[in-house]
Amino acid sequence: MSVNGIPRGFAIEARELLKSYDNLTAVDKVSFGVNYGEAFGMLGPNGAGKSTILRMIYCRTPLTGGSLSVVGLDVTREPRSIKESVGVVPQDNNLDPDLNVRGNLLIYARYFRIPRNVAEKRADELIEFVELGEKRAARIDTLSGGMKRRLMIARALINNPMILVLDEPTTGLDPHVRIAIWDKLRELRQQGLTILLSTHYMDEAEKLCDRLVIIDRGRILVSGTPRDLIAEHVLHFVLEARGINGRALRHDLTGIISEKRGSTHFYFARTAEMLAPLMREYEDCETYLRHSNLEDVFLRLTDRDHLT
């Protein structure tokens, strides 16, 4: 069954997914589902287990326990069929330096046994889509970092996948390039492609993802839409008071969440008016009243050593 051309059910479904290496548990019995046609994010610090989960999804790393299905297929039984349905953008650029831009797409198409005439047409369309038309004959070592990432996305789309998996797609890129890549991912999402991405950039997850999970130490801490997670864990507004010198954090405020990180006090509330009296108390400090965001959620859940 499908609705508007998008299949019903889960494009990816993990149940009690486990991955262990000797005495290290990299992924600790996580369960989640990714709907067809949505952009789903995995947000977490380095070493949280995000990349390990992705590698299990595109059949690069075997499971230790639990179950995992991709496009309705079991990863342990039908890895080849799954690989034909998934496009992958890994963390590191692994383009072939001996080939030009177009050649990288054509050689990759051979892995999927795509006929030459079809591959050439698709490669040319993808080169235009990622705005590398003027670079189609350029060698890889002449491309900027942003161009290489765009070419990696084009390469991942050469097999016309049902799911696009991106592992830290914009790490190390400048803000202008990141925004350009976000625009391309939004366009793919609007076309109905299922997108799964891992990131440690809060703004990336907040802007791109319909839903997400926050992962730390191999476990899912929370899941939901970015808006719902913000409302549940850090309310709607936050007052930051920076450069605190020996002043105690207030814990006696009704309806306000108090938190300290380093020399900064944070107070979260549902309305800005609830925080106004505190601004007067901290008038001798550097204060900021702003909307809460996903970074506040992330730090509250994954940086417990700094909570008091």
C-alpha positions in Angstrom: 0.0 0.0 0.0 1.1 3.6 -0.7 -0.2 7.1 -0.2 0.7 9.6 -2.9 3.3 7.2 -4.2 5.0 6.9 -0.8 4.8 3.3 0.7 3.2 2.9 4.1 5.0 1.5 7.0 8.7 1.8 8.0 11.5 2.3 5.5 13.8 1.3 8.4 12.8 -0.6 11.5 15.2 -1.5 14.4 14.2 -3.6 17.4 16.5 -4.0 20.3 19.5 -3.4 17.9 22.8 -4.4 19.5 26.4 -4.1 18.4 29.3 -5.1 20.6 33.1 -5.3 20.1 34.7 -7.5 22.7 34.0 -5.6 26.0 32.6 -2.5 24.3 28.9 -2.0 23.6 28.7 0.5 20.8 24.9 0.2 20.3 22.9 -0.9 23.3 19.5 -2.3 22.3 18.1 0.6 20.4 14.6 0.6 18.8 13.3 3.1 16.3 11.4 3.3 13.0 11.9 5.6 10.0 8.8 6.3 7.9 8.9 6.3 4.1 9.3 9.8 2.8 10.5 11.5 6.0 13.8 13.0 7.0 15.0 11.3 10.2 18.0 12.4 12.2 20.4 10.8 14.7 21.9 13.5 16.9 24.7 12.7 19.4 28.2 13.5 20.4 31.2 11.8 18.8 31.4 8.1 19.7 27.7 7.9 20.6 27.0 5.0 18.2 25.5 6.9 15.3 27.9 5.8 12.6 27.7 2.2 13.8 23.9 2.2 13.5 24.2 3.6 9.9 26.8 1.0 8.9 24.4 -1.7 10.1 21.6 -0.1 8.1 23.5 -0.2 4.8 24.9 -3.7 5.6 28.5 -2.7 6.2 28.6 -3.9 9.8 26.9 -7.1 11.0 24.5 -7.1 14.0 25.4 -8.6 17.3 21.8 -8.9 18.4 18.2 -7.6 17.8 16.6 -7.2 14.4 16.9 -4.6 11.6 14.9 -4.3 8.4 15.4 -1.9 5.5 12.7 -1.4 2.9 11.1 -4.4 4.4 14.1 -6.7 4.0 16.2 -8.3 6.8 19.7 -7.0 6.8 21.1 -10.4 7.7 19.3 -12.2 4.9 19.1 -9.9 2.0 22.0 -7.4 2.2 22.5 -7.3 -1.6 18.9 -6.2 -2.3 19.2 -3.6 0.5 22.4 -2.1 -0.9 20.6 -1.7 -4.3 17.9 0.3 -2.5 20.1 2.6 -0.4 22.4 5.5 -1.3 25.2 6.2 1.1 27.2 9.4 1.8 29.9 8.3 4.3 31.8 10.7 6.7 35.0 10.7 4.6 35.2 11.6 1.0 36.3 8.5 -0.9 36.0 9.7 -4.5 38.4 8.2 -7.0 41.2 10.8 -7.6 42.2 9.2 -10.9 38.8 10.1 -12.5 37.0 13.3 -13.2 33.6 14.3 -11.8 31.5 12.6 -14.4 33.8 9.6 -14.4 33.3 9.1 -10.7 29.5 8.8 -11.2 29.8 6.5 -14.2 32.2 4.1 -12.5 30.0 3.9 -9.5 27.0 3.1 -11.7 28.7 0.0 -12.8 28.5 -1.5 -9.3 24.7 -1.5 -9.7 24.9 -2.9 -13.3 23.2 0.3 -14.6 23.3 0.2 -18.5 25.8 2.7 -19.9 23.2 4.9 -21.7 21.1 5.1 -18.6 24.1 5.8 -16.4 25.3 8.6 -18.6 21.9 10.3 -18.7 21.5 10.0 -14.9 25.1 11.2 -14.3 24.5 14.3 -16.3 21.2 15.0 -14.5 22.8 14.6 -11.1 25.8 16.8 -12.0 23.3 19.6 -12.9 21.3 18.9 -9.7 24.3 19.4 -7.5 25.4 22.4 -9.5 28.7 21.0 -10.8 27.9 21.4 -14.5 31.0 23.5 -15.0 33.1 20.9 -13.2 32.0 17.8 -15.0 35.4 17.2 -16.5 37.4 18.5 -13.5 39.8 16.2 -11.5 38.8 15.5 -8.0 41.9 17.1 -6.5 40.8 20.5 -8.0 37.5 20.5 -6.2 36.7 22.4 -3.0 35.5 20.5 0.1 31.9 21.6 -0.6 32.1 20.5 -4.2 33.3 17.1 -3.1 30.5 16.7 -0.7 27.9 17.6 -3.4 29.5 15.1 -5.7 29.3 12.5 -2.9 25.6 13.1 -2.7 25.2 12.9 -6.5 27.1 9.6 -6.4 24.8 8.2 -3.7 21.8 9.0 -5.9 23.1 7.3 -9.0 21.2 4.1 -8.3 18.0 6.0 -7.8 17.7 4.8 -4.1 14.6 4.6 -1.9 16.7 5.8 1.1 19.6 8.2 1.3 21.9 7.7 4.3 24.2 10.6 5.2 26.8 10.3 7.9 27.9 13.8 9.2 27.2 15.3 5.7 28.5 18.8 6.4 31.3 18.3 8.9 34.1 20.8 8.3 32.3 22.9 5.7 31.8 26.6 5.9 28.3 28.0 6.7 27.6 29.0 3.1 28.4 25.5 1.8 26.4 23.8 4.6 23.3 25.9 3.7 23.7 25.0 0.0 23.8 21.3 0.8 20.8 21.7 3.2 18.8 23.2 0.3 19.6 20.2 -1.9 18.5 17.7 0.8 15.3 19.6 1.3 14.6 19.4 -2.4 15.2 15.6 -2.3 12.9 15.3 0.7 10.2 17.2 -1.1 10.5 14.7 -3.9 9.6 12.0 -1.5 13.0 10.5 -0.8 13.5 9.0 2.6 16.5 10.6 4.3 18.4 9.3 7.3 21.3 11.5 8.6 23.6 11.5 11.5 25.0 14.8 12.8 26.3 16.6 15.8 25.2 20.0 14.4 22.1 21.1 16.3 21.0 23.6 13.7 21.3 20.9 11.0 19.1 18.5 12.8 16.6 21.2 13.7 16.3 22.5 10.2 16.3 19.3 8.2 14.7 16.6 10.3 11.0 15.8 10.6 11.8 13.6 13.6 15.1 12.6 15.4 16.6 10.6 18.2 19.3 11.9 20.5 21.8 9.1 21.2 24.5 8.9 23.8 26.8 6.0 24.8 24.9 3.7 22.4 21.5 4.4 23.8 18.5 6.5 22.6 17.8 9.1 25.2 14.7 10.7 23.6 12.9 10.8 20.3 10.4 13.1 18.7 10.1 16.1 16.5 12.6 18.9 17.1 9.7 21.2 18.2 8.3 18.7 20.6 11.7 17.9 22.2 12.4 21.6 22.8 8.9 22.1 24.4 9.3 19.0 26.6 12.8 19.4 27.8 13.7 23.1 27.7 10.3 24.7 27.5 10.2 27.7 25.1 12.4 30.5 26.5 15.8 30.6 28.2 17.7 33.2 30.1 21.5 32.9 30.0 23.4 34.8 32.7 27.2 34.7 31.9 30.2 35.4 34.0 28.7 34.4 37.3 31.1 35.0 40.2 30.2 32.9 43.2 26.4 33.4 42.9 24.3 30.3 43.7 22.0 28.9 41.1 18.3 29.5 41.9 16.3 26.2 42.4 13.3 27.7 44.1 11.5 29.1 41.1 8.1 27.6 40.2 7.7 26.5 36.6 11.4 27.3 35.8 14.2 24.8 35.1 17.5 25.8 36.5 20.9 24.6 35.2 24.5 25.6 35.5 27.3 25.0 32.9 30.7 26.4 33.8 30.3 30.1 34.8 26.9 30.4 33.1 23.4 30.0 34.7 20.5 28.9 32.5 16.8 29.3 33.4 14.2 27.8 31.1 10.5 28.8 31.2 7.4 28.6 29.0 7.1 32.4 28.7 9.5 35.3 28.6 7.5 37.1 31.3 8.4 34.4 33.8 12.1 35.2 33.3 11.8 39.0 33.6 12.4 39.1 37.4 15.6 37.1 37.0 16.9 39.5 34.5 16.8 42.2 37.2 18.6 39.9 39.6 21.4 39.4 37.1 21.6 42.9 35.8 25.2 43.1 36.8 26.0 40.1 34.5 25.9 39.6 30.8 22.4 38.2 30.1 20.6 36.9 27.0 16.9 36.1 26.8 16.1 34.0 23.7 14.0 31.1 22.4 15.2 27.6 23.5 16.6 25.4 20.8 17.7 21.9 20.1 21.2 22.6 21.4 19.8 23.3 24.8 18.0 19.9 24.7 21.2 18.2 23.6 23.3 19.7 26.3 20.8 19.0 29.1 20.6 15.3 28.1 24.2 14.5 27.2 26.2 16.8 29.4 25.1 15.7 32.9 28.4 16.3 34.5 27.8 20.0 34.2 24.3 20.0 35.8 23.9 21.2 39.3 
